[in-house]
Amino acid sequence: MANTIALVNKYVPLLDEKYSQEIKTADLEADPAMIQETMSAKNFLLPETEVSGLGNYDRNTGFQDGSVDVTWTPYTFDMDRGTQFNIDEADQMETVEVAFSSASGEFIRTEVAPEVDAYRFSAITDQADATQVVPETLDSTTVIDAIDTAIEALDEAEVPEEDRILYVNPSIYRLLKQADLIERSYDVQAGNGNVERTIAMFEGMKLVKVAKSRFNTDVTILDIDGTNDGGYETAGQNINFMIVHKKAVLPVVKLDGLRVFSPEENQDARQWKFDYRIYHTLVVPTNKTKGVYVSHEPVA
């Protein structure tokens, strides 16, 4: 029992850190204070607030009464995913630690993070205002204008300029570095000859590169069966870039955890058992749909 506790205490914080490092949408995850649970485990509530505008001030009667309308909109979790791994007890504890740390870290990096991101980007695309989901083919002469058009759309919708994030696929990132309208000055670091060309910010927005394998307008979530090994596959078009205001999207995670069972606790076999489950969804509230802009490749 003590070994089990030690194993959990040692590796769970490392997996949490690994998750935060590997997932591209971690910046968007919802503030738990914004979420109200219901009696049903499958549902949760999010607040949407509407306020009245200004009225005429009367010097005799003073202010007119305004109104504040807070409604709690119900949403449903739609992703309940998990898997388990087993390691035979005949292995020494040191081997179990190595196997567990290696397998679990690789599982987070290659399976959990890409799938969660892929689901979220496709869900954002699906729920965004249709006028701000644009099919287009970009090159180094048009990429800057396309992003400027997206910024203009968000500005016209009065989306706050702070807390916008620009996600781009690697091809678009390369085009940005080659774009004619960008003035370049390369930093050659003394002593090691390193040439630094990283674009970390663009027009005040944090820039995040996302591999095309998890940056698509639609995905199909797969089960583990005789045909598939789980995971997901892309089912739409590659996304060129996406601008997201942090408060416009709410990725909600209800369960996200690892459990470890020793051979004595495992009722199925004399094995160490590790299982991981994530129960989550993503919501773009109806009054926030213009806080997102998506540029994607046209349908072939």
Steps between C-alpha positions, in 0.01 A plus 500: 500500500781739588665433164177587321465830686865585435458426130192721474656785699811485287352491152156664504644854543742425215213388278303816581804705399544288187135559407540879539815498288370283219144630453474805276161615635597508869475882501129475422389270781203639692505656843319245724322790674309567176347151500200386700434129527155346483346191657588314180865401464472549123392865516633834623387862488680810372384858567408740220446863601303772322475860627285790383651812344499862608175693545434873525577655837214709644602786730183454705466123521863404446606173344284258309508139613721276292500121502749221542396163364713198597390171350664163564518308174522120521770310311594133478837329521554311176848350533551215750831337418738266678730201487704276728841333496631197689851401608562154646606485866797279414680812388706666769371828646775691328388358168139590576604858571694522175223336299231712660682831466593427140162361390288759680707794379489372143125436535439864600729634226389284208138414582328720760629845405453463121149357536383764747639777278354350182157471661515857633610665175228318304240590765603867488466497121159336519363749755657821365295761315470363144600836349836471676587150376672570168635257238807642325833403348787709636855574391774738613337791315151453649551360850546837671190645336298193604601544864430875477151416371446271799620767742267752336203263540572458872551874541167574330332251735662691790689196621761619753850524354663358809497122552479413132702196392613434142531130417674415171602179327871454415449588133338833591775563755756456221305737274496762775878482528527543123226763453609806305325742738700389805818693569771261620792543736677178597665459838824305471586401855865553586707193574282233340408650163130435556262693273171571681194535273222403743168686477359490853249786468308642204307829528498459878364145479682198639590279203468122542605249235273198464578194289250435221428156646311668785392821321202407283142619450358158588619180669365152550553361851584129489435220746733209579362202308608237255563762233637802690740561787301800623602860456360712217536579133451825311181526297496857368738763365830617642463822699736775377470715811254572777466806722327431830414738780554311824158585642317400182562128542468279805671161498350330807662196663300319768717193549866488410693252703726204536452205735760242598421154639760264646491124422333450841223748414452391140217247501551394137863386499824509698605813321554868558208680336497865395186662361434850366167667432407846369138617491477830319340728242541842341240774481488824303218693675241637259588860586875438440502338155656807337796471735642235267631520142599191300684490167518155342598341173221470241329167436704316239 
